[in-house]
Amino acid sequence: MAWVDPFMLALRIMEAGATAAQAVSWVQRVPSWRESDPKALRAFAAAVIRLWREIAMEDLAPRKVAMAGHAAQLRTFLLVTR
């Protein structure tokens, strides 16, 4: 599961203003990401969405709400491309 760190990096890149496509283009440079099982990535993405949504529900800070949105956008992108 060495692809977890690139996944989380993709979220941080999105937090900095990039699209999911731009974030994934960065993390595709990491071999563990390129070699990852698409099914595992999508499952992890779903878990990260649930986590950020729960965090955002408890504290509606804009950053936390935005991270839930980024996680959902990343998962949608992965569903289409991987």
BELBEL-V603898 format. One record per backbone hydrogen bond with DSSP energy under -1.0 kcal/mol. NH is the residue of the N-H (numbers start at 1). CO is the residue of the C=O. Records with the same first field share a line. If there is no record, write none. Layout:
NH: CO ; CO
This chain:
4: 1
7: 3
8: 4
9: 5
10: 6
11: 7
12: 8
13: 9
14: 10
15: 11
16: 12
17: 14
18: 13
23: 19
24: 20
25: 21
26: 22
27: 23
28: 24
29: 26
30: 27
34: 30
35: 31
36: 33
41: 37
42: 38
43: 39
44: 40
45: 41
46: 42
47: 43
48: 44
49: 45
50: 46
51: 47
52: 48
53: 49
54: 50
55: 51
56: 52
57: 53
58: 54
59: 55
65: 61
66: 62
67: 63
68: 64
69: 65
70: 66
71: 67
72: 68
73: 69
74: 70
75: 71
76: 72
77: 73
78: 74
79: 75
80: 76
81: 77
82: 78
